[in-house]
């Protein structure tokens, strides 16, 4: 292995040999923005906890996937992108679209209320999933 270049980078680079630019693994999280506003007014810590739960669950569910294994081998190089969905309906539609497109993800439901709060994808090269996320206008 090349010194200073992590195994996650090399693995994904090999997988994307036809691409001119190396790909990096990214774990995308989409959190509901409306939960921070009235009438919900959840504190920032509660929202961060929801994203953490969803991210951990997605990593655990897909721990045997080569991208997840590579992502977890390089703890100091983890990349996460947190996006916001305006409301519950948008979050559910996103989860449904990801399911239809066979994009591995986790829709986190806060218990015991069963409130959808966050969608977390397993780590992906960003080029593989950006097109689906952009359709929902989640990027600012």
N, C-alpha and C positions, 0 to 999 in steps of 0.2 A: 504494500500500500504506500502511496505517496505520503511523505511526511507533511503534516499540517492540513491534509484533506481528509475529512471524515468519511467513514464507510457509507453513511447515508447518502452523501453526495455522489460517491463513486457508484453505488448501486443504482441510483436513479439515473445517473449519467449513462450507464451501460444500457438501461432500459430505454433511454431516449436517444440512442446512438444516431438515429436519422435526423434529429433536430440539431440546428446549429448552436443553440444556446443550451447550457446545462439546466436541468430542471431541479427545483428544490421542493422538498415535501412541505406541505402546509396543512395545518388542521384548521378548518373553517368552523366558526361558531356563529350562529345567528340568534340573537337575544331579542325578546320583545321589548320595544321601546315604551309602549303604553303602560307597562307595569311600573315605570318610574313616575308616571303622571297620575293626576286625579282621574278617577276615583280610587285607584289602587295605591299610589304613592309609596311603593316599596322603597326601602332605603338601599343605597348603593351596595352595601355589604350583602344584602339578600339577593340582589341581582348577580353579583359576582359569584356567589355560592351556586346559583342555578347554572351559570356557565361552567363552573368547575365540575359540578355533578355530571352535566351532559358530556363534557370533554373526557372525563375519567371513564364514564360508561361506554362511550364510543371506542376509546382505546382498549378497554377490557373486552368488549364484544368482538373486536376485530384484531385481537392481539396476535393471531397467527398469520395475518396477512403480511406479505413481505414488506410493503410500505410501512406498516405500523411497526414491525420489528426494526427496520432501518431507522425510523424516526426515534424510537425509544433508545437505540444504541448511542445516539448523540444528544444526550440531555442538555448540553450547553448550547446546542444549535437548534433547538426546537423553534419552529415558527408557527404562531397562531395568528389568525386574522379574525377579529370580532366585528361582526356586522349587526345591524339592527333591522328588525322587521317592525313595521308600524303597529301591528296588532295580531291577535290570536288567529284570525282568519288567514292572514298572509303567511304566518308561520305554518299553519296546517296545510295550506296549499303548497308551500315549499316542500314540506315533508312528503306530500303525496307525489309531487313531481320527481323528487329524488328517488322515491320508491319505484316509480314507473321507469325511470332511466337506469335502475340498478346501481345507484350511487349509495355506497354504504354510509349509514348515518344512524343517529339516535335522536329521537324526539323525547326530550326530558319532560316528565309530568311531575309537578310538585304535588306531594302527598301530604295530608290525606285528601286535599281538595280536588286532585286530578286536573290541575291547571297546566296546560302546555306553556312552557316558559322558554325553551331553548332547543335549537337543533344543532347538533355537533356532527360533523363528518369525520370519518377516519382520515388519517393523513393521506393526501393526494398530491401529485404534481399539480400545481395550480391551474395549468392549462387544461387539465382534464375536467375541471368542474366549474371554472369561471363562467362559461356560457350559460349554465343553468342558474347560477346565482345572479348574473346580470339581468336576466329576464324579469327578475323580481325587483329590480332597481334598488338593491341593497347597498350598492357602492355609492359613496358620497363624492 
